[in-house]
Amino acid sequence: MEESYPMTGGDGQFSYAKNSNPQGRAADNVKALLVGTIAENLDIEHICRESTIFRIADLGCSVGPNTYIAVNNIIEVVAQKCQSKGHASLPDFQVFFNDHVSNDFNLLFANLPPERQYFAVGVPGSFHTRLFPKASINFIYSAYALQWLSKAPAELGDQLNSTSCNKGRIYYSNAPNEVGQAYSAQYAKDIGSFLCARAEELAPGGLMTILIPGT
């Protein structure tokens, strides 16, 4: 079973909405890269021939302003590309906000920008599995979410039989090599599941952007 540990909801002192400025700055810092990627690689001609709707999915959206900023950036650049290709009108934009079932979707939707240029949809569920119909999403975005595992490796809690037991610690600094290997193996499974699901959901001509923190 996957474990569900969403970001802290609400808008209190310790909520994600009040403590996610670093993630917002990171997303803003890659805007130029996002612009260039969409301008060079998004097959807007093919997409517009197939449908009058441009579908965007933010996977691991959590709550707070960061997801709205990212979506607005994507729509702005896609609109510019449509105009540069001579399209007289823009497609309708539909945005799917995804996170764990226990995510604070109430706060997310209560704070949607009133002047938004898209239709908003909530999609609860793990992004390590399929979430959308095949070939249905034109742009998939995920920021600061894929570094989280779907669950703790089972062998970490086996105090009797496993060399990977982490003795109740929630980190693996100075732990045996087997502990790091267990985390790496679980991450490999998770990222493989994520990519396999997205490969089926991404529409022809579409793109995917993933931001993952690292050192």
N, C-alpha and C positions, 0 to 999 in steps of 0.2 A: 504494500500500500504506500502511495505517496503521502508525504506529510504536508499539511497546509499551515504555513506560517506567514501570513500576509504582513505587510507593513502596518504599523500602528495607525488605526483610523482616527476619525474625529479631527478637530483643529486645536487641540490642547497643546500644552507646553512641550510634551514629548511625542507629539504626533509626527508622522512622516511629512504631512503638509507643512509643518513648521520647521522641519529639519532635513530638507532635501535640496538646499541651495548648491552644494558641491555637484550633485548630479545634474542640476539645471545648468550650471556653468559649463560642465563637460559637454552637454548636448549643444549648447550655444556655440562652443568652440569648434564643433565639427560642422557647423552650418555651411561653411564654404565648401567642405568636402561633399556634403549632401547635395548642394547646388550643382557642383561639377558632375557628380555621379548621375544625377537625374538628367542633366542636360546632355550628357554624352551617351548614356546607355538605355534610358527608358524609351521603349518603342511606342510612343504615343500614337503614331499613325495606326498601328495594328490594334491597339487597345480601343481607340475611338471607332474603328470599323466594326469591332465586335459588340460594343455596348455604349450606351449613353451614360453609364454609371462608372465612376472611378472609385474602387473600394480600397480602403486603407485599414490595416490592422496594427494596433499598438499592443504588443504582447508583453504582459507584466506591467500594465499601465499604472498600478497602484492608485494613489490619490494625489491631490495637490496640483499646482499649476504646470509642472514640467511637461506632462502629457499634452496639455492644450498648446503649449508653445511649440512642441515638436510637430504636432499635427498641422498647425498653422504654417510652419516652415515648409512642410512637404507640399501642402496645397498651394502655397504661394509659388513655389518653383514649378510645380506641374502646370499651373495656370499660365505661367510665363512661357513654358515650352509649347503649350497649346497655341498661344497667341503668336509665337514665333513661327509656327508651322501654318499660320493663316487660318486657323479655325475661327469661325465667326462667333461661336458660342462655346461655353465651357461645359464639360460633363457635370452631372450631379455628383457630389462627393458624399460618400457614405463611409463613416469611420466606426470601426469595431474596437471597443475598449475591452481588453481581456485581462483578467487576473484570477486568483483563487476565488472559489465560491464565497469564502468568508472575507473577501476584500470589502472595504467600505464603499460600495457602489453608490449608496445614498449620498454621501458627501461628494463623490465624483460628479454625479449628475446634478446635484444642487448647485454646483459651482461652474457648470458649463458656461462658456462665454455667451452672453445673450446675442451678440452680433456674429456668431459663428456662421460659416458658409458651408456647413455640412450637416448631414443627418447622423445622429449619434445612436449607437447600439451597444448594449452591454453583453459581453460573452464570458460568463463565468466558467472556469475549468482550467486544468493544467495545460500549459503549452508544450508539455512533453508528449501529448497525444494529439490526434486530429481535432480541430476545432471548427473547420469550415468545409464546404463542399469542394470537390476537386476543381482545380484551375479557376478559382473564383476571386482571389485577392490580387490586386494589381501592385500594391506596395505594402511590404511587411516591415515593420519597425519594432525594434526591441532595444531598450537602453537600461543598463544597470540592473538586469534581471537574470541573465543567463549564468552569472557567477554562482547563483544559489543552486544547491543540489536538490533533486526531487525528494530525497530522503537520506538519512545517515546510513553509511554502509553497515550492513547487519553485523559483520564480524567485529566491529568496534565495541559492541556491547557484550560479546561472549567472553566473560571473564575466566572461564574454565578451559576452553579449548582453542582459543584463537591467539596467535602471536600479534594480531593487529588490535587487540584490546587497548583502548586508550584510557582506561582507568578513570572513567567519569569526566575527563577533561573535555572541553568544547573546542580546543585548539590542538594543533599538532606540532608546535614548536618544541624541539628537543625530544620529540617522541621517536619511537623506533621507526625505521624505514618502512616497515610493513604498514604503518598507519598512513603515511603519505601515499603509499601505493594503493591502499584501499580507497582513499578519497579520489585519487586519479582514475582508478577503474570505474568508480561510480560516475564521475564526471564524463568519462568517455561514453558510458551507456546513455547518460542523459542528453549529451549534445548530439549523439547519433540519433536518438529518438526524435529530438527537436527537428533536426535537419530532414529526416525522412518524412515527417509530417508536413513540413513546409514545402518540400519538393512536390507533394501532391496538391497542395492548396494554392501555390503561386500560379497565376495565370500566365499564358504566353506573352512575352514582351514585358513582364513585370520585373520588379526589383525587390531586394531585401537588404536592409541596413541593420547591423547589429553593433551595439556599443557594449564592450565588456571591460571593466576595470582590471588592471594588471600592474605588476611591478617588474 
